[in-house]
Amino acid sequence: MKGLQSFGRFASVVAIGTAAYVFAKFQGGFVSWFIFYTLIPFVTYSVLLYLYPLRDLTVTRYIEDRHVSRNGQVSIRVVLKRNFPFPLLYVVLLDKRVHAKHEKIERKIMLLGFRRTYEHIYLLKNVQRGEYTLPTVEVEVVDFFNWIRKRRVFVVQNHFLVYPSVTDLAYESASYGTSEGQQHSAYMLAKDATTPSSIREYAPGDRISWIHWKSFARTSKLMTKEFDEQRSEQHTLLLDCGISETFEDAVEFAASIVVSARQSHAKLTLITASDQPQVFPSIQSTDQTRQALVHLAKIQSEDTQKVRLPIEKELAGDALLLITGNLRTEFVRSVLACTHHISALVCFVLITDETNIKSLEPIVNQVKSLGITVKMIYPSDRSSALKKAVNS
């Protein structure tokens, strides 16, 4: 169909040139021939443009930064190259991108001329969290009077992730201090603590950091510290992915806890409750943290009716931290039904203003009656939210 329409345009251009010639031939006179000779360059260019193959073009896209945080900016560079320097006047560049099932197009109109290489750089500002896919670049060329219009779609697959913004969580640990009276890391989810109880002879495979240097200085013999492993706090972080006004803030709060846990070498399990719930158990390594953050970057809010917990996973550990922007009694009850040996359950509710607090009071009272601690958090209070939870 498109080929037939393109040929129709070409036939129209030829018909215009032919009609001008016939009119000048039979009418005669200066005006008739002037019109014909004026039209000849435009008709000739349109015919040559129709015959010019767009497969001579190659398109490449470069993304400067594939990992950026929410409200950041991404620089995208589209490079157009060709071998034959045919003069192209009006060239329209259409770069498509898809985010959260919504499609947007970056449009650029340029005068290419005889240039064999052209670069178009544009900046995406205040990008929102999620995965961005850039599937194609469309190039359209047009002649002087829009008689001939040619279009070609180039499959240039690129993508980049916009991660949730991470806030530093600054507060003292709830788990007190070491034998010397020093505090643990400033993070509620305290890391595994070990203290040396004795020394033994060094064996291959022992860590260098375990060598007892004082003993080595006295005896010139390598000795290794032995440890009595103390109790380790295992916490579970549950993110409610139900639709809410503060869903983005809830995701960023969860990401901040994950990053802070990694920095403090704490044990943390992340669970996202959605239509396809995901579990990231015992996040400790850098790779595990990266996988969790990638998931938090891609996840989207769901209808509350579709939100569910992983059936095969019991919520266990020393404490459960529930993050939600839409507090619902039935959801909290379903969480309680899945808990196993949870010593404490803290529910963080992300709110926008005082009006939210007043409207949520009945639900908050119901949840508190179930023995759950409820903390209302403004987006600006994320950095101190855990500290307040610990100290209250």
C-alpha positions as CSV (number, residue, x, y, z in Angstrom):
1,M,0.0,0.0,0.0
2,K,2.8,2.4,0.9
3,G,4.7,1.5,-2.2
4,L,1.6,2.1,-4.3
5,Q,1.1,5.5,-2.7
6,S,4.8,6.4,-3.2
7,F,4.5,5.5,-6.9
8,G,1.4,7.6,-7.1
9,R,3.3,10.6,-5.9
10,F,6.1,9.9,-8.4
11,A,3.5,9.7,-11.2
12,S,2.0,13.0,-10.1
13,V,5.4,14.7,-10.3
14,V,6.0,13.3,-13.8
15,A,2.5,14.4,-14.8
16,I,3.2,18.0,-13.5
17,G,6.3,18.2,-15.6
18,T,4.6,16.7,-18.7
19,A,1.6,19.1,-18.3
20,A,3.9,22.1,-18.1
21,Y,5.8,21.0,-21.2
22,V,2.6,20.4,-23.2
23,F,1.1,23.7,-22.0
24,A,4.3,25.6,-23.1
25,K,4.4,23.7,-26.4
26,F,0.9,24.5,-27.5
27,Q,0.4,27.9,-25.8
28,G,3.8,29.3,-26.6
29,G,5.0,32.7,-25.4
30,F,7.4,33.8,-22.8
31,V,5.2,33.1,-19.8
32,S,4.4,29.5,-20.7
33,W,8.0,28.6,-21.3
34,F,9.1,30.5,-18.2
35,I,6.8,28.4,-16.0
36,F,8.1,25.2,-17.7
37,Y,11.8,26.0,-17.1
38,T,11.0,27.1,-13.6
39,L,9.4,23.8,-12.8
40,I,12.1,21.7,-14.4
41,P,14.7,21.8,-11.5
42,F,12.0,21.0,-8.9
43,V,10.6,18.1,-11.0
44,T,14.1,16.8,-11.7
45,Y,15.0,16.9,-8.0
46,S,11.8,15.1,-7.0
47,V,12.4,12.4,-9.6
48,L,16.0,11.9,-8.4
49,L,14.9,11.9,-4.8
50,Y,12.4,9.1,-5.6
51,L,15.2,7.1,-7.1
52,Y,17.7,7.7,-4.2
53,P,17.8,4.6,-2.0
54,L,17.4,5.3,1.7
55,R,19.2,2.0,2.4
56,D,22.3,4.1,1.8
57,L,21.8,5.6,5.2
58,T,23.0,4.0,8.5
59,V,21.8,5.1,11.9
60,T,23.5,4.6,15.2
61,R,22.3,5.7,18.6
62,Y,24.6,6.3,21.6
63,I,23.4,6.8,25.2
64,E,25.9,8.6,27.4
65,D,24.7,7.3,30.8
66,R,22.6,4.2,31.0
67,H,22.3,4.3,34.8
68,V,20.8,7.5,36.2
69,S,18.6,8.3,39.2
70,R,15.1,9.8,39.1
71,N,14.9,13.5,38.1
72,G,18.3,13.2,36.5
73,Q,19.2,13.7,32.9
74,V,20.2,11.5,30.0
75,S,22.1,12.6,26.9
76,I,21.3,10.7,23.7
77,R,23.2,11.1,20.5
78,V,21.9,9.9,17.1
79,V,24.4,9.6,14.3
80,L,23.3,9.5,10.6
81,K,25.8,8.4,8.0
82,R,25.7,7.7,4.3
83,N,28.0,6.9,1.4
84,F,26.6,8.9,-1.5
85,P,26.4,12.7,-1.0
86,F,23.1,13.2,-2.7
87,P,21.7,16.6,-1.6
88,L,19.0,16.1,0.9
89,L,17.0,19.1,1.8
90,Y,14.3,18.5,4.4
91,V,15.1,15.4,6.6
92,V,12.9,14.5,9.5
93,L,14.5,12.4,12.3
94,L,12.1,10.6,14.6
95,D,13.5,8.8,17.6
96,K,11.0,6.7,19.5
97,R,11.2,5.7,23.1
98,V,8.8,3.7,25.3
99,H,8.5,4.1,29.1
100,A,5.8,2.5,31.3
101,K,3.8,1.5,28.2
102,H,3.8,5.1,26.9
103,E,5.4,6.0,23.6
104,K,7.1,9.4,23.0
105,I,8.9,10.7,19.9
106,E,11.8,13.0,19.6
107,R,11.4,15.0,16.4
108,K,14.2,16.9,14.6
109,I,13.9,18.6,11.2
110,M,17.2,19.3,9.6
111,L,18.8,20.5,6.3
112,L,21.3,17.8,5.5
113,G,22.6,19.0,2.2
114,F,25.7,17.2,0.9
115,R,26.9,16.1,4.3
116,R,27.7,12.4,4.7
117,T,27.6,12.5,8.5
118,Y,25.1,14.2,10.8
119,E,24.8,14.1,14.6
120,H,21.8,15.0,16.6
121,I,22.2,15.3,20.4
122,Y,19.3,15.8,22.7
123,L,18.9,15.8,26.5
124,L,16.1,14.2,28.5
125,K,15.7,16.2,31.7
126,N,13.9,15.2,34.9
127,V,13.5,11.6,33.8
128,Q,11.2,9.4,35.8
129,R,12.1,6.1,37.3
130,G,11.7,3.0,35.1
131,E,13.1,1.2,32.1
132,Y,13.3,3.2,28.9
133,T,13.4,1.3,25.6
134,L,14.4,3.0,22.3
135,P,13.4,0.5,19.5
136,T,13.7,2.5,16.3
137,V,14.8,5.6,14.5
138,E,12.7,6.7,11.6
139,V,14.1,8.9,8.8
140,E,11.9,10.8,6.4
141,V,13.0,12.8,3.4
142,V,10.9,15.4,1.6
143,D,11.4,17.5,-1.5
144,F,10.7,21.2,-2.0
145,F,6.9,21.0,-2.3
146,N,6.2,17.8,-0.5
147,W,5.6,16.0,-3.8
148,I,7.9,13.1,-2.9
149,R,8.0,11.8,0.7
150,K,10.1,8.8,1.5
151,R,10.4,7.1,4.9
152,R,12.5,4.3,6.3
153,V,12.5,2.8,9.8
154,F,15.9,1.7,11.2
155,V,15.8,-0.9,14.0
156,V,18.3,0.5,16.6
157,Q,17.6,-1.2,19.9
158,N,18.8,0.6,23.0
159,H,17.6,0.9,26.6
160,F,18.6,2.5,29.8
161,L,17.4,2.3,33.4
162,V,16.4,5.2,35.7
163,Y,16.9,4.1,39.3
164,P,15.0,5.4,42.2
165,S,16.7,8.2,44.1
166,V,18.5,7.0,47.2
167,T,18.6,9.0,50.5
168,D,21.2,8.6,53.1
169,L,19.7,7.1,56.2
170,A,21.4,8.8,59.2
171,Y,20.6,7.6,62.7
172,E,22.1,5.5,65.4
173,S,21.6,1.7,65.5
174,A,19.1,0.2,67.9
175,S,21.5,-2.5,68.8
176,Y,23.6,-0.6,71.2
177,G,27.4,-1.0,71.1
178,T,30.5,-3.2,71.2
179,S,32.3,-4.3,74.3
180,E,34.4,-1.1,74.1
181,G,31.3,1.0,74.2
182,Q,31.4,2.0,70.5
183,Q,28.3,2.2,68.4
184,H,27.6,-0.2,65.5
185,S,27.0,1.3,62.1
186,A,24.4,4.0,61.8
187,Y,21.8,1.6,60.5
188,M,18.9,-0.1,62.2
189,L,19.5,-3.4,60.5
190,A,22.8,-4.1,62.3
191,K,25.4,-6.2,60.6
192,D,26.7,-9.5,61.8
193,A,29.0,-8.9,64.8
194,T,31.9,-11.2,65.6
195,T,34.5,-10.9,68.3
196,P,37.8,-13.0,68.5
197,S,37.7,-15.5,71.3
198,S,41.0,-17.3,70.8
199,I,43.9,-17.8,68.4
200,R,45.2,-20.8,66.5
201,E,47.9,-21.6,64.0
202,Y,47.5,-20.1,60.5
203,A,46.0,-22.4,57.8
204,P,46.0,-21.8,54.0
205,G,42.7,-20.1,53.1
206,D,42.4,-18.0,56.2
207,R,41.8,-14.3,55.7
208,I,44.8,-12.0,56.0
209,S,42.6,-9.7,58.1
210,W,42.3,-12.5,60.7
211,I,46.0,-12.8,61.4
212,H,46.9,-12.0,65.0
213,W,49.8,-9.6,64.4
214,K,50.7,-9.1,68.1
215,S,51.3,-12.8,68.4
216,F,53.3,-12.8,65.2
217,A,55.5,-10.0,66.5
218,R,56.3,-12.0,69.7
219,T,56.8,-15.5,68.2
220,S,57.4,-14.8,64.5
221,K,54.8,-17.5,63.9
222,L,51.6,-16.8,62.0
223,M,48.5,-17.2,64.2
224,T,44.8,-16.7,63.2
225,K,42.0,-15.3,65.3
226,E,39.1,-17.5,66.0
227,F,35.6,-16.0,66.4
228,D,32.4,-16.8,68.3
229,E,29.7,-15.7,65.9
230,Q,27.1,-13.6,67.7
231,R,23.4,-13.4,67.0
232,S,22.7,-11.9,63.5
233,E,19.7,-9.7,62.9
234,Q,17.7,-10.8,59.8
235,H,15.2,-8.2,58.6
236,T,12.6,-8.4,55.9
237,L,11.6,-5.4,53.8
238,L,8.2,-5.6,52.2
239,L,7.2,-3.1,49.6
240,D,3.5,-2.7,48.8
241,C,3.1,-2.0,45.0
242,G,-0.5,-1.0,45.2
243,I,-1.5,2.2,43.4
244,S,-1.0,5.4,45.5
245,E,0.0,9.0,45.2
246,T,3.2,8.4,47.0
247,F,4.2,5.1,45.2
248,E,7.4,6.7,43.8
249,D,8.4,7.9,47.3
250,A,7.7,4.4,48.7
251,V,10.0,2.8,46.1
252,E,12.8,5.4,46.8
253,F,12.5,4.7,50.6
254,A,12.8,1.0,50.0
255,A,15.8,1.5,47.7
256,S,17.4,3.7,50.4
257,I,17.1,1.0,52.9
258,V,18.5,-1.6,50.6
259,V,21.6,0.5,49.8
260,S,22.1,1.4,53.5
261,A,21.9,-2.2,54.4
262,R,24.6,-3.1,51.9
263,Q,26.8,-0.3,53.2
264,S,26.4,-1.6,56.7
265,H,26.9,-5.3,55.7
266,A,23.5,-6.1,57.2
267,K,21.3,-9.1,56.3
268,L,18.2,-8.0,54.5
269,T,15.5,-9.7,52.5
270,L,13.5,-7.7,50.0
271,I,10.0,-8.7,49.0
272,T,7.8,-6.8,46.5
273,A,4.0,-7.4,46.7
274,S,2.5,-7.1,43.3
275,D,0.7,-9.1,40.7
276,Q,4.0,-10.9,40.2
277,P,5.7,-10.8,43.6
278,Q,9.5,-11.1,43.8
279,V,11.7,-12.2,46.6
280,F,15.4,-11.2,47.1
281,P,16.6,-13.2,50.1
282,S,19.6,-12.3,52.3
283,I,20.9,-9.4,50.2
284,Q,24.6,-8.9,51.1
285,S,26.8,-8.9,48.0
286,T,27.2,-6.1,45.5
287,D,25.6,-8.2,42.8
288,Q,22.6,-9.0,44.9
289,T,22.1,-5.4,45.8
290,R,22.3,-4.5,42.1
291,Q,19.7,-7.0,41.2
292,A,17.3,-5.7,43.9
293,L,17.9,-2.1,42.7
294,V,17.3,-3.1,39.0
295,H,14.0,-4.6,40.1
296,L,13.0,-1.5,42.0
297,A,13.9,0.6,39.0
298,K,11.6,-1.5,36.7
299,I,8.6,-2.1,39.0
300,Q,5.3,-0.3,38.4
301,S,2.3,0.2,40.6
302,E,-0.6,-2.2,40.3
303,D,-4.3,-2.2,41.1
304,T,-4.7,-3.0,44.8
305,Q,-6.9,-6.0,43.9
306,K,-4.0,-7.6,42.0
307,V,-1.4,-7.1,44.8
308,R,-0.5,-10.4,46.4
309,L,2.3,-11.9,48.5
310,P,4.5,-14.7,47.4
311,I,2.6,-17.9,48.4
312,E,5.7,-20.0,48.8
313,K,7.5,-17.5,51.0
314,E,6.9,-17.1,54.7
315,L,7.8,-13.8,56.2
316,A,10.4,-14.6,58.8
317,G,13.2,-12.8,60.6
318,D,13.7,-10.6,63.5
319,A,11.6,-7.7,62.2
320,L,9.4,-6.9,59.2
321,L,9.5,-3.5,57.7
322,L,6.4,-2.8,55.6
323,I,6.4,0.2,53.2
324,T,3.2,1.4,51.6
325,G,1.6,4.5,50.2
326,N,-1.9,3.0,50.5
327,L,-2.6,1.6,54.0
328,R,-5.3,-1.1,53.8
329,T,-6.4,-3.2,56.7
330,E,-7.1,-6.3,54.6
331,F,-3.6,-6.2,53.1
332,V,-2.0,-5.8,56.6
333,R,-4.0,-8.8,57.8
334,S,-2.8,-10.9,54.8
335,V,0.8,-9.9,55.8
336,L,0.2,-11.0,59.4
337,A,-1.2,-14.3,58.1
338,C,2.2,-15.0,56.4
339,T,4.5,-14.0,59.2
340,H,6.5,-16.6,61.1
341,H,8.4,-15.8,64.2
342,I,8.5,-12.0,63.6
343,S,9.5,-10.2,66.7
344,A,8.4,-6.8,65.4
345,L,6.4,-5.3,62.5
346,V,6.8,-1.7,61.6
347,C,4.5,-0.2,58.9
348,F,5.9,3.0,57.2
349,V,3.1,4.9,55.4
350,L,4.2,7.5,52.9
351,I,1.9,10.5,53.0
352,T,1.7,13.9,51.2
353,D,0.1,16.3,53.7
354,E,-1.8,16.6,57.0
355,T,-5.1,15.8,55.2
356,N,-3.8,12.3,54.5
357,I,-3.2,11.8,58.2
358,K,-6.7,12.8,59.2
359,S,-8.3,10.6,56.5
360,L,-6.1,7.6,57.5
361,E,-6.8,7.9,61.3
362,P,-9.5,5.2,61.4
363,I,-7.4,2.7,59.4
364,V,-4.2,3.5,61.4
365,N,-6.1,2.8,64.7
366,Q,-7.3,-0.6,63.3
367,V,-3.8,-1.5,62.2
368,K,-2.3,-0.5,65.6
369,S,-4.9,-2.6,67.3
370,L,-3.3,-5.6,65.6
371,G,0.0,-4.9,67.5
372,I,1.7,-3.1,64.6
373,T,3.7,0.0,64.9
374,V,2.6,2.6,62.3
375,K,4.9,5.5,61.2
376,M,3.6,8.3,58.9
377,I,6.3,9.7,56.7
378,Y,6.5,12.7,54.5
379,P,8.7,12.4,51.5
380,S,11.1,15.0,53.0
381,D,11.4,13.0,56.2
382,R,12.8,9.8,54.6
383,S,16.3,10.4,55.9
384,S,15.2,10.5,59.6
385,A,12.3,8.1,59.4
386,L,14.1,5.0,60.6
387,K,15.8,7.0,63.4
388,K,12.5,8.1,64.7
389,A,11.2,4.5,64.5
390,V,14.2,3.3,66.5
391,N,14.0,6.0,69.2
392,S,10.2,5.9,69.7
